[in-house]
Amino acid sequence: MNKRIKLLFSVLMMFTLVVLTACGTDTKDAGDKETGADGPVKAKIGVISYLTGPGAGYGEAITNGLKLANKELKEAGEVDLELKIEDSAGKQEEALSAAQKLMNSDNVDAIIGPTLSTEMFVVGPEADLNGVPIMGTSNTAEGIPQLGDYVFRNSIPETLAIPASVQKAIEKYDVKKVAILYGNDDVFTKAGYDVMKKVAEDLNLEVVTTETFQLGQSDYKAQLTKIKNLNPDLILASALYNEGAVILDQARKMGLDVPFVGGNGFNSPEVIKIAGDASNGLIVATPWFAQKDDEKVKNFVKNYTEAYGVEPDQFAAQAYDGLYLMAEAVKNAGVADRDEIRDALATLKDFKGVLGTMSFDEDGDIVMEPTVLIIEGNEYVVFE
């Protein structure tokens, strides 16, 4: 009899333990997945940014935008994001190394960055292979979102921006002949050239010459002299801001006063800072305009300027909205799970940020209208 009682007691104890364990697991899952039930949803976000080297201005603006957004998100209390920031120095191998550290050692739930399209072409496939959602906030080369199901971007591609700029220039200046100038040793600037070449063909513009240069080049007089002698109505230039600003300065000094249409690399106040008056007449298309009559934009500009002493540029604005998009996905997922965050990003529609109203298409590319700007009086204004 005693043996039977002991056996029954043991069975009852095991049943009770199973029930309690199951209930405990269910309670934990529910708490993790409900925003606000046990506090904000927590997630770890890796950041790969160009913080040292000749393009560090891009990385500084990006990380400043991310930090400001994160401060505001923490104050709002719906999500609690931890940023793990790594420097790529604008180099593919360092960007890849940073990504591997973030994914494998830091075990991040998602990644923002890297800064350059050249970097994303090696980092994107790696993130996709590891099932880590990654969002480029400054990558504009063609084919970025097609790198994998986990790859997104909220930066307008050159395939949207450059045609908008050139079309406006044609309407304003009755353009018939163009010269093209681009950096031929960088994926980003070469991608910009590909778009410029196609736009010229599509609009039946005569290309009088195509000139190339290399990253870090300081003397462009040979290319600019040839362009000047061919007398184009417009110059299409795909360059990062360092080389682009020097090109503008040297062009103006030699009397080459025709308007320039720049690729995305020109969308930085650094161009004005380096080139000064020579930057006037540069036309770019961008999702970001600091003088837009919009409450979100005004608050962002005010808060960013107070925090960092300068107005935010396109790269800061795209990063700021990028973290808000990622936070929205984390909140909607309700849990720090890579697959859930990826799926939540893919279904985001009509999100209102400082750039405007954003959605992702089926490839993970941003859907948004660009604004065409021109530098006049050493500042960007709407090109009309």
Sequence and secondary structure as in RCSB ss.txt:
>XXXX:A:sequence
MNKRIKLLFSVLMMFTLVVLTACGTDTKDAGDKETGADGPVKAKIGVISYLTGPGAGYGEAITNGLKLANKELKE
AGEVDLELKIEDSAGKQEEALSAAQKLMNSDNVDAIIGPTLSTEMFVVGPEADLNGVPIMGTSNTAEGIPQLGDY
VFRNSIPETLAIPASVQKAIEKYDVKKVAILYGNDDVFTKAGYDVMKKVAEDLNLEVVTTETFQLGQSDYKAQLT
KIKNLNPDLILASALYNEGAVILDQARKMGLDVPFVGGNGFNSPEVIKIAGDASNGLIVATPWFAQKDDEKVKNF
VKNYTEAYGVEPDQFAAQAYDGLYLMAEAVKNAGVADRDEIRDALATLKDFKGVLGTMSFDEDGDIVMEPTVLII
EGNEYVVFE
>XXXX:A:secstr
 HHHHHHHHHHHHHHHHHHHHHHHHHHHHHHHHSTTTSSSEEEEEEEEE  SSTTHHHHHHHHHHHHHHHHHHHH
H SEEEEEEEEE TT HHHHHHHHHIIIIIS  SEEE  SSHHHHHHHHHHHHHTT  EEESS  STTSGGG TT
EEE S  HHHHHHHHHHHHHHHH   EEEEEEETT HHHHHHHHHHHHHHHHTT EEEEEEEE TT    HHHHH
HHHHH  SEEEEE  HHHHHHHHHHHHHTT  S EEE GGG SHHHHHHHGGGGTTEEEEES  TT S HHHHHH
HHHHHHHHSS   HHHHHHHHHHHHHHHHHHHH S  HHHHHHHHHT  SEE SS EEEE TTS EE   EEEEE
ETTEEEE  
